Amino acid sequence: MTAHPDLAPADAPRTTLWAALSVKDFRLIFTAQSISTLGDAAYAAVLAFFTYEFAGFSGAVGLVLGVVSVSTLVSLLVGGAVADRVHRKWVAVASDLFRLAFIGALGALVATDALSLPILVALTGLAGLVDGFFDPALRGAIPSLVPEEKLTSANGLLGFVGSTGVVIGAAAGGVLYATVGSATVFLLNAASFAASALLLSRLSDKGARGGDSSPPEEQPEEFARSVRSGIVYLTKVPVLVSIPVAAVALFIADAPTAVLTPELIADRLNGDASTIGWMNALVGCGAAIGALVTGHFGGGRRPAMIIFGSWGVAHLVTALTFGQTSATVAIVLSGIRGILSGLGGTLWNDLLMRNVDPRMLSRVFSLDNMGSSSLMPLGVVATGIVVGAWPAVAIVVIGQAVSGVLMLALLLRRPIRDA
């Protein structure tokens, strides 16, 4: 595949939504992701509640989730650099195997009543520490395993799996937790990593080794320079400026929305727990629909117009969701927001895979994931500070509206608009 360091527009040949499934390597990836996404979603859905019930105080929940967040951010910083220098396939497999060991140990200790809070913090933190290696490695390998004309199909199908897996897995996790207990959820998640590792180990080796395509001058560079070169690359590609913009959007919009949604549903929308359940379900289902639509139709000659346009409008729709007062309207708008987010997210992955220098691809995905989540914890803290001084609805509506304008403003720059 030809690298386009400046992300010039590339023609994406039209294919059907299911085209990528004709590729054996992608079928392995699709199956592995279908299984592990369900397990991960079930695990994430019950971890906080389990921690609270196990430790008996809310501070333990904050400790566990905080350690997981920090350790994942650390691994995201270095995960892409590792994958770009060694074999991407085996980085992904190793990540699965380590998570199998840590989450499997957690499940076994819960089942035998041998768990303590320090061990819980250690095992979940270690799982988070290797988690950030997986996605940059796997997504960095996909363009070398899937023909270019089928990349849009591949990204659409993976976006569908990711969105539906979260909804179904979270629901299944809740049911399993209530009926057979947390140990079963943890052990099933460990089993999903085992299945994923087995499937991914069968991928072909062609082009999946990041170091094979590294230029001679990068071979002897220190690891720190490898990380730094990825950051420098972002500053040279106009469209990648959206990564820090997305981080700001999470800080001023998504973090406050996550914190204040329960209050707004109760006080402004006159809803209850079922309302937030329906809203989350519609967001997930909408994102799945958006991914499928993108996988079938692609993004045309100017996918950046759709990416930033849909993301910007999604923020504005979220502002409207909580700016009005009907729970029913909020649920419908959540579905629309999900569709827009699915469209933009799927096309963004496709844009990166088609145009980023293959030698830098895992680092770009790593920095993208990190940039998109690094300010979220700070946003949560900042929300707690200002929530007493500002009405909750004002914090959310203004934050989402400003973020929407920021995303749409990116399209004022021609190099971004034409990407």
N, C-alpha and C positions, 0 to 999 in steps of 0.2 A: 504494500500500500504506500502511496506517495505521501510524504510528510509535507505539511503546509505550515511552516512556522508562523506565518502571519494570519492564519486562519482565513484565507481567501475562500470565497464561496465555491463549493464543489457540487457538481451534479450528482444527485443520489438516484440511481436507476430505480424505477418503479417496480416493486415486487409485491406479492401477496403477503398478508399478515403471517401466514404459516410457513413462508419460504425457508426460514432458518432451521425449521425442524427437519429438513431434508439433510442437514449436516450432522454427521454422527457426533462430533465433538460438542456441538451445541445441544444436542439431545441429552448428552451427559450433564452439561452445565444446567440445563433447564430442569432436569429431574432432581439434581442435587440441590438446587436453589428452592425448588418446590417443597422438598422435605425439610431442609434446614430452616427455611423461613417460618414454617409452621411451628417448629420446636422453639425457635428464638422468640416468636411472638407470645407463645404460651408462657415461657420463662419470664419474659419482661412483664407480662400482665400480673403475675402472682408474686414477684420478688419483693416488692414493697410491702404488700399485705402480709406475706409470710414473715418478713423481718419484724414488722410491728407486733404480730402475734407471738413470735418467738422471743423477742427481747422485752416486750412490754412497755416500750416508751418510744415516742416519735423521734427522739434524737438518734436512735439507732438506724432508723430509716434514712435520715439525712446523711449519716456517716457512710452507710453502705452505698447509697446512690451517688454520693459525692466521690467516694473512692473509685467507683466504676467509671464515672464521668472523666475524672482526671487521668486515670490509667488509659482509658480509650483515646483521649486526646494525645497523650504521649506516644502511643503506638501509631496513631495516624500521622504524626510528624515524621516518624522514621520508617513507617511501613512501606510507603511508596518508594523511598530511596533504596530500601533493601530489595524490593521486587524488581526495580529497574537494573540492579546490578547482578542479581542471581536468577535462578529459575522461577518464574512467576507461578507456574503450576505447583511446584513443590512448596512454595511459600504459602499458597492457599491451603494445600493439604496439611502442612504442618500446623497452620492456625486451627484447622478443624480438629486435629488430633490433640493439641494442647487443650482446646476447649472441651473436648470429650473427657480428658483426664480430670480437669478442674471441676466441671459441672457434674461429672459422674461421681467424683469423690464427695461433692456436696450432697448429692442424692443419697449416697450410701450412708453418710454420717447422719442425715436426717432420719433415714429409715431405721437406723440402729440407736437413735437417741444419743449420739456421741458428739453432737455439734455444740460448739461454743460460739459466742459472738466474735471473738478475735479470729477464729477459723473461718467463720462466715465472711467477715470482711476480707480476709486474705484470699480465699478461693474466688469470690466474686471479683475482687480487684485483679487477680491474676488472669481470670477469664477476660476481663475488659482489656488487660494489657496486650493480649494476643489478638483480640477481636479486630483492632484497627489495621492489622496486616492483611486481612482476608480480602476485603472489597477492592482496594487498589491493585492487589496482585491479580485477582480474577478478571476484573474489568480491563486491566492493562493487557491481559493475554487474549481477550476475545477478538480484537481486530485481526490477529494473526491466525486465529482458528476458524473464523467465519468469513466467507468471501465478502468483499466490500458491498456488492449489490444486495446482500442479505443482512447487512448490519442493522438497518432500520427495523426489519422484522424481528431480529434478535432482541434489540432494545425494547421494542414494544411488548414482546412476550415476557421479558424479564421484569418490565415495569408492571405488567398485569399480575405476575406471580408475587412480586413484592407487595402490591397493594392488597390483593385478596388474601394473601397469606397472613398479613397482619390482622385483618378483621377476623378471619376464621380461627387462626391460632390463638388470638386473645380470648375469643369466646370459648374455645375448647379448653384453654388453660383454666379459665374461671370455673367451668363445669367440673373438670378433673380435680381441681383444688378442693371444691366443695364436696365431691363424692368419694374420691380415693386418696386425697391428701397431696401435700407438696412434694414428697419424695418421688411420687410417680411422675409428676410434671418435670422435675429436674432430671430424672433418669431417662425419660422420653426425649428430652432435649439433648442429652448426651448421646443417645442412640441416633438422633438425627444428624449429629456431627460425624458419627462413625459412618453412616450411610453416605453422607456428602463426601467425606475423605476417600472412601472406596471408589465412588463414581469419578471424582476428579482425578484420582491417580491413573485412571484409564485414558485420560486425554492424551492426544498426540503431542510430541515434543516440538513440533515445527514452530519456530518463531516465538515460543513461549518463554524463552530464556532472555530476560532483559539484557543481561551482560553481553550476549552475542552481538547485539546491534550497537553497543556503546562505541563511540569513536575512540581511536587509540589514545588521544590525550586524556580521556576520562578514566581509562583503565586503572592507573595508579593513584588516582586522587583519593584523598582521605574521605572518610564517610561524611564528616561535617561539610566538606565541600560539595558532596553529592546532594545533600539536603539543600544547601545554599543555592546551588545551581538551579534547582527546581523553583525556588522562590524568585530568583532572577529571571527565569524564563517567563513566569507569570507577568512580570512588569513589562516585558517586551511584546506581549500579545494583547492587543486592545480589548478583545471581547472578554478576556479573563479578568478584567477589572470588576466584573460582576461578582466575583468571589468575595472580596471585602464588602461590596455593597450588600450582598446577601447576609453577611455576618452582621452588618449594622441593622438590617431589616429584622433579623432574629432578635437582636438586642432591644429594639424599640417597639417591636410589634408582636412577634410570636411568643416571646417569653412572657410579657404581660398578659397576653391572651390565654396562655396555658394556665397561669396562676389565677386569673380573675374570672375565667369562664364559669366555674360553679356558682360564684356570687352573682354574676350577671344573669345566668339562667334562672336562678331562684328569685332574684329581686326585680329584674327588668322584664324577663320573658314569662314569669310565673310558671316556670317549668320545674322538673324534678330530675332525679337520677336517670329516668328513662329518656328524658329529652337529650341529655348529653350522650347517652348511648346511641340514640338514633342519629345525632349529629356526627359522631365519630364514624358510625357505620356508613353513612352517606358520603362522608369525605373519602373513606377507603374505597367504596364502590365506584364513586365518581372518578377517583384516580385510576382505577383499573380500566374504566371505560376510556378515559383519556389516553392511557397507554396503548390500548388496542387500536384506537382511531389513528394514533401516530404511527403505530407499527404497520398499518395498512396503507395509509396515504402519504406518510413521510412529511417533510417540512418544506418541500419545494426548493427554490434557488436561494431563498433568504430565510432559513430556519430561525435565525436570531430574532427576526420580527415576531415570529410566533412565540418563541421562548420568553422573551422579556415582556412582550405584550400580554401573554397569558398570565405570567407571574404578577405583573403589575395590576391587571384587572382582578386577579384572585385576592390580592390584598385589599382592593377597594370593595370587593364583594364581602370580605370578612368585616370590614368597617360597617357596611350596611347591615350585615347580619345582626350585629349587636347595637347598631344605631336605631333600629326599629324595635317593636315591642311584641311581636307575635312569635310564639314558639314554633308554630307550623311553618311560617315563612323562614325562620332561622334554619329549620331542618332542610327545607328545599334549597336554600342558598348554600348550605353546607355541601350538598351534592354538586352544585355548580362550581363551588370553589375546588372540590376534589377533581372535577374534570379538567379545569384549567391548570391545576397543579400537575396532574398526570401528563397533560400535553407538554407543558414546559419541561418537566423533569426528564421525560423520555427523550425529547428532542435534544436536550442539553447533553445527555450521555452520548447520543448519536453524533452530535457535533464534535465533541471531544475525540471520540474514537476515529472519526474520519479525518481530522485535520491536525491534531496535536502530533508533534514529532514522536514517533514510536519509542524513541530512546528515553523520552520524558513522560510517557503516558501514565505510568503508575504513580509517579511523583505528583503529576497534576491532579489525578483522582484523589490522592492522599491529601493534598493541600486543599482541594475543593471540599472534601468531607470535613476536614478540620476547620476551614474557614467558615463553613456553614453551621458549625456547632460550637465554636470556641467561645463566642460571646453569650451563648444561651444561659450558662450559669450566672454570669454577671447580670444579665437582664432580669433573672429571677430575683436576685438580691436587690437590684435597683427598684424593682416593682414593690418589694416589701417596704422600701424606704419611703417612696412617694405616695403609696396607696392611701395614707391618712390625709395627705394634703390635697389630693386630686380625686374627684369621683372616678370610680372604676370604669364607667362607660366612657369618660373623656380620655382616660389613659389608653384604652384599647382602640377606640375609634380614631383618635388622632395618630396614634402609633401606626396603625394599619394604613391609614390614608397617606401619611408621609412616606411609608415604605412603598406603597403603590406608585406614588409620584416618582420616587427615586428609580424604581425599576423602569418605568416608562421613559424617564429622562435619559436613560442609557441609549435609547434609540435615536436621540438627537445627534449622536456622533456617527458619522457615516461609516467609519471602519467597523463599528459594532453592528450597525444596521445592515451592512452588506455581508456580514459573516455567514 
